[in-house]
Amino acid sequence: MNDTSLPIGFNTQTKGVYPIAATPFTADGAVDWDSLDRLTDFYQEAGATGMTILGILGEAQKLEPEESREIARRVIARSRVPVIVGASSPSFAAMRSLARGAMDMGAAGVMLAPASNLRTDEQITSYFDTAIETLGDDVPWCLQDYPLTLTVVMSVPVIAKIMQAHPSCMMLKAEDWPGLEKISTIRRLQAEGRLRPFSILTANGGLFLDFEPERGSDGAMTGYAFPDMLVRLDQLHRAGERDAAHDLFDTHLPLIRYEQQPGVGLAVRKYVLMRRGAIACDFQRKPGSKLSATGREEVDYLLSRLGRKNPSARIA
């Protein structure tokens, strides 16, 4: 696939911040469409380069197919930046339906993760061969590498084999942990001409965004509830202002770390988004977690400390 045929903003040279969007629900579990509109605006007003919807953070696995399509339609129609739609599914037919439908709506591309039952290198590469055959090689896509949650370990040689076999893959969402050496290895192979170019955006809640750009990442694709900070951090890295970038990162690190707790991380993130006025309610569909009163007090304390250190992060 030739990059010139792709929607602006999503190609092998994509840089910047693509926040992973939450899916807002009302207190009775229905999709909160008004909050979805407000959240879409929130990410754009933060300076996001693009948006990624219907990922793990977006509770995509808890949505009805009709809800997923309507969320995609609504966000794409409202967004002024490219939108990547998570289309991973145990069913190739469902994957194709959502992916092709999203592209018809104007999505910039889709994100695909390996099925969690894959174990061998051959199983992983064969899976993506079938997935792209099903979707069509005219659909630009992002490869999600997230072994901590998906339990599928993709080595650099496996990623390289997938990238070489499928030119329609524009981006690697790198969230292995630890992943710094993995990024460096990929960039070295590309510099040596042994691997074609593609964009690398990183995740893991932003935990390693202090050093990932220095290793060769092109930006962030994560759900940290301060996307405006992610944008500013990206700008500082690009300007070569290393100390300022690390200083900004350090002020947010306690909250970033708190968000990364297994089990309650999404509850923390949605609570902060609610506190920031981006969504009306922090409800999660079952199975989901909920912050205790003590947990909320701790998050409020972290937010107050963050606001004192960084006035732009202050919450009224």
C-alpha positions as CSV (number, residue, x, y, z in Angstrom):
1,M,0.0,0.0,0.0
2,N,1.3,3.4,-0.9
3,D,1.1,6.0,1.9
4,T,-0.1,8.7,-0.4
5,S,-3.4,6.8,-0.7
6,L,-4.1,6.9,3.1
7,P,-6.2,9.3,5.1
8,I,-4.1,12.3,6.3
9,G,-2.6,11.7,9.7
10,F,-2.4,7.9,9.7
11,N,0.6,6.4,7.8
12,T,4.0,5.0,8.5
13,Q,5.2,8.5,9.5
14,T,2.4,9.2,12.0
15,K,3.6,11.2,15.1
16,G,2.0,12.8,18.1
17,V,-0.6,11.7,20.6
18,Y,-3.6,9.4,19.9
19,P,-5.4,9.1,23.2
20,I,-7.2,5.8,23.8
21,A,-10.7,6.9,24.5
22,A,-12.9,5.7,27.3
23,T,-16.6,4.8,26.6
24,P,-18.8,6.8,28.9
25,F,-21.9,5.2,30.4
26,T,-24.8,6.5,32.5
27,A,-25.4,5.2,36.0
28,D,-27.7,2.6,34.7
29,G,-25.2,1.3,32.2
30,A,-26.4,2.8,28.9
31,V,-24.0,4.5,26.6
32,D,-23.9,8.2,27.5
33,W,-24.0,9.8,24.1
34,D,-23.8,13.4,25.4
35,S,-20.7,12.5,27.4
36,L,-19.3,10.8,24.3
37,D,-19.6,14.0,22.4
38,R,-18.0,16.0,25.2
39,L,-15.1,13.5,25.5
40,T,-14.5,13.7,21.8
41,D,-14.2,17.4,22.1
42,F,-12.0,17.1,25.3
43,Y,-9.4,15.0,23.5
44,Q,-9.3,17.4,20.6
45,E,-9.1,20.5,22.7
46,A,-6.2,18.9,24.5
47,G,-4.3,19.0,21.2
48,A,-4.5,15.3,20.3
49,T,-3.1,14.4,16.9
50,G,-5.8,11.7,16.6
51,M,-8.0,9.4,18.6
52,T,-8.3,5.6,19.2
53,I,-11.7,4.3,20.2
54,L,-13.2,0.9,21.1
55,G,-10.0,-0.4,22.7
56,I,-9.6,-2.2,26.0
57,L,-9.9,1.0,27.9
58,G,-13.1,1.7,25.9
59,E,-14.6,-1.5,27.3
60,A,-15.2,-2.7,23.7
61,Q,-15.8,-6.3,24.8
62,K,-18.8,-5.2,26.8
63,L,-20.6,-3.4,23.9
64,E,-23.3,-4.7,21.6
65,P,-22.2,-4.7,17.9
66,E,-24.8,-2.0,17.2
67,E,-23.4,0.2,20.0
68,S,-19.9,-0.2,18.7
69,R,-20.9,0.9,15.2
70,E,-22.9,3.9,16.6
71,I,-20.0,5.0,18.8
72,A,-17.7,4.8,15.8
73,R,-20.1,6.7,13.6
74,R,-20.6,9.4,16.2
75,V,-17.0,10.0,17.1
76,I,-15.8,9.9,13.4
77,A,-18.5,12.4,12.4
78,R,-17.6,14.8,15.3
79,S,-13.8,14.5,15.2
80,R,-11.5,16.9,13.3
81,V,-8.6,14.5,13.7
82,P,-8.0,11.0,12.4
83,V,-9.8,8.2,14.3
84,I,-8.5,4.7,14.7
85,V,-11.1,2.1,15.6
86,G,-10.4,-1.0,17.6
87,A,-11.7,-3.9,15.6
88,S,-10.2,-6.9,17.4
89,S,-12.6,-9.8,17.9
90,P,-12.5,-13.6,18.3
91,S,-14.7,-13.7,15.2
92,F,-13.1,-12.7,11.9
93,A,-16.6,-12.0,10.5
94,A,-17.3,-9.5,13.3
95,M,-13.8,-8.0,12.8
96,R,-14.5,-7.5,9.1
97,S,-17.9,-6.1,9.7
98,L,-16.8,-3.4,12.2
99,A,-13.5,-2.6,10.3
100,R,-15.1,-2.2,6.9
101,G,-18.0,-0.3,8.4
102,A,-15.7,2.0,10.2
103,M,-13.7,2.7,7.1
104,D,-16.9,3.5,5.2
105,M,-17.8,6.0,8.0
106,G,-14.4,7.7,7.4
107,A,-12.1,6.1,10.0
108,A,-8.4,6.6,9.4
109,G,-7.7,2.9,10.1
110,V,-8.3,0.1,12.6
111,M,-6.3,-1.5,15.4
112,L,-5.9,-5.2,15.7
113,A,-4.6,-7.3,18.5
114,P,-3.6,-11.0,18.5
115,A,-6.2,-13.4,19.9
116,S,-5.3,-14.4,23.4
117,N,-5.1,-18.1,22.7
118,L,-2.1,-17.7,20.4
119,R,1.2,-19.1,21.6
120,T,3.7,-20.0,18.9
121,D,5.3,-17.6,16.4
122,E,3.6,-19.5,13.6
123,Q,0.2,-19.2,15.2
124,I,0.6,-15.5,15.6
125,T,1.8,-14.8,12.0
126,S,-0.9,-17.1,10.6
127,Y,-3.5,-15.3,12.6
128,F,-2.6,-11.9,11.1
129,D,-2.4,-13.5,7.6
130,T,-6.0,-14.6,7.9
131,A,-7.1,-11.3,9.5
132,I,-5.7,-9.2,6.7
133,E,-7.0,-11.6,4.1
134,T,-10.5,-11.2,5.7
135,L,-10.3,-7.4,6.1
136,G,-8.6,-6.7,2.8
137,D,-5.2,-5.2,2.3
138,D,-6.7,-1.8,1.5
139,V,-7.5,-1.2,5.2
140,P,-4.7,0.6,7.0
141,W,-4.2,-0.8,10.5
142,C,-2.2,-0.6,13.7
143,L,-0.7,-3.7,15.4
144,Q,-1.2,-3.9,19.1
145,D,1.6,-5.5,21.1
146,Y,0.2,-5.9,24.7
147,P,1.4,-9.1,26.2
148,L,0.7,-8.1,29.8
149,T,-3.1,-8.2,29.2
150,L,-3.4,-10.2,26.0
151,T,-0.9,-12.9,27.2
152,V,0.5,-13.1,23.6
153,V,4.3,-12.5,23.4
154,M,5.4,-11.1,20.0
155,S,9.2,-11.0,19.6
156,V,10.9,-8.5,17.4
157,P,11.4,-11.1,14.6
158,V,7.6,-11.9,14.7
159,I,6.7,-8.2,14.5
160,A,9.2,-7.8,11.7
161,K,7.6,-10.8,9.8
162,I,4.1,-9.4,10.2
163,M,5.2,-5.9,9.1
164,Q,7.1,-7.3,6.0
165,A,4.1,-9.5,5.0
166,H,1.5,-6.8,5.4
167,P,2.4,-3.3,4.1
168,S,-1.1,-2.1,5.1
169,C,0.1,-2.1,8.7
170,M,1.1,1.5,9.3
171,M,1.9,1.5,13.0
172,L,3.0,-0.6,16.0
173,K,1.2,0.2,19.3
174,A,4.1,-0.8,21.6
175,E,3.1,-1.7,25.1
176,D,5.4,-4.6,26.0
177,W,6.8,-4.2,29.5
178,P,9.8,-3.7,29.6
179,G,9.8,-2.4,26.1
180,L,12.6,0.2,25.8
181,E,15.1,-2.3,24.3
182,K,12.4,-3.6,22.0
183,I,11.9,-0.1,20.5
184,S,15.6,0.4,20.1
185,T,16.0,-3.0,18.4
186,I,13.2,-2.2,15.9
187,R,14.7,1.2,15.1
188,R,18.1,-0.3,14.6
189,L,16.8,-2.8,12.1
190,Q,15.0,0.0,10.3
191,A,18.2,2.2,10.2
192,E,20.1,-0.8,8.8
193,G,17.5,-1.2,6.0
194,R,16.5,-4.6,7.3
195,L,12.9,-3.6,8.2
196,R,10.5,-1.2,6.5
197,P,9.5,2.0,8.1
198,F,6.4,2.2,10.3
199,S,5.2,4.4,13.1
200,I,5.6,3.4,16.8
201,L,3.3,4.9,19.4
202,T,3.6,3.7,23.0
203,A,1.2,3.0,25.8
204,N,1.4,1.3,29.2
205,G,-0.5,4.2,30.7
206,G,2.4,6.5,29.9
207,L,4.7,4.9,32.6
208,F,7.7,5.0,30.3
209,L,7.1,8.2,28.3
210,D,10.1,9.8,29.9
211,F,12.5,7.6,27.9
212,E,10.4,6.1,25.0
213,P,10.8,9.1,22.7
214,E,14.5,9.0,23.3
215,R,14.5,5.3,22.2
216,G,12.7,6.2,18.9
217,S,9.0,6.2,19.6
218,D,6.9,8.7,17.6
219,G,4.4,9.6,20.3
220,A,1.8,8.1,22.7
221,M,-1.3,6.1,22.3
222,T,-2.5,5.7,25.8
223,G,-5.5,6.5,28.1
224,Y,-3.9,8.7,30.8
225,A,-6.6,11.1,31.9
226,F,-4.4,14.2,31.2
227,P,-4.1,14.0,27.4
228,D,-3.0,17.7,27.4
229,M,0.0,16.7,29.4
230,L,0.8,13.9,26.9
231,V,0.7,16.5,24.1
232,R,2.9,18.9,26.0
233,L,5.4,16.2,26.9
234,D,5.5,15.2,23.2
235,Q,6.2,18.8,22.2
236,L,9.0,19.1,24.8
237,H,10.7,15.9,23.6
238,R,10.5,17.0,20.0
239,A,12.0,20.4,20.9
240,G,14.9,18.6,22.6
241,E,14.1,20.0,26.0
242,R,15.0,16.9,27.8
243,D,15.1,18.3,31.4
244,A,11.8,20.1,31.0
245,A,10.2,16.9,29.5
246,H,11.4,14.9,32.5
247,D,10.3,17.5,35.0
248,L,6.8,17.5,33.5
249,F,6.7,13.8,33.5
250,D,7.8,13.6,37.1
251,T,5.0,15.8,38.4
252,H,2.4,13.4,36.8
253,L,4.2,10.2,37.7
254,P,2.3,9.5,41.1
255,L,-1.1,9.7,39.3
256,I,0.2,7.7,36.3
257,R,1.4,5.0,38.7
258,Y,-1.8,5.0,40.6
259,E,-3.8,4.6,37.4
260,Q,-1.8,1.5,36.6
261,Q,-3.1,-0.6,39.4
262,P,-4.4,-4.0,38.2
263,G,-8.1,-4.3,38.7
264,V,-9.0,-0.6,39.5
265,G,-6.9,1.2,36.9
266,L,-9.9,1.9,34.6
267,A,-12.0,3.0,37.6
268,V,-9.2,5.6,38.5
269,R,-9.0,6.8,34.9
270,K,-12.8,7.3,34.5
271,Y,-13.0,9.0,37.9
272,V,-10.3,11.5,36.9
273,L,-12.1,12.1,33.6
274,M,-15.3,12.7,35.5
275,R,-13.5,15.1,37.9
276,R,-12.1,17.0,34.8
277,G,-15.6,17.3,33.4
278,A,-14.9,15.2,30.3
279,I,-17.7,12.6,31.3
280,A,-20.7,12.8,33.6
281,C,-20.3,9.5,35.3
282,D,-17.5,7.0,36.0
283,F,-19.7,3.9,35.7
284,Q,-18.3,0.7,34.2
285,R,-20.3,-2.1,32.8
286,K,-19.9,-5.5,34.4
287,P,-17.4,-7.0,34.9
288,G,-15.9,-3.8,36.2
289,S,-14.3,-2.3,39.3
290,K,-15.3,0.6,41.5
291,L,-13.1,2.9,43.6
292,S,-13.7,2.7,47.3
293,A,-14.3,5.9,49.3
294,T,-10.7,5.7,50.4
295,G,-9.5,5.2,46.8
296,R,-11.4,8.3,45.7
297,E,-9.9,10.3,48.6
298,E,-6.4,9.2,47.5
299,V,-7.0,10.2,43.9
300,D,-8.4,13.5,45.0
301,Y,-5.2,14.0,47.1
302,L,-3.0,13.2,44.1
303,L,-5.0,15.6,42.0
304,S,-4.7,18.4,44.5
305,R,-0.9,17.9,44.7
306,L,-0.6,17.8,41.0
307,G,-2.5,21.0,40.7
308,R,-0.2,22.7,43.2
309,K,2.9,21.6,41.3
310,N,1.5,22.2,37.8
311,P,-1.2,24.9,37.7
312,S,-2.3,23.9,34.2
313,A,-3.5,20.6,35.7
314,R,-5.5,22.2,38.5
315,I,-9.1,21.0,38.9
316,A,-11.7,23.4,40.4
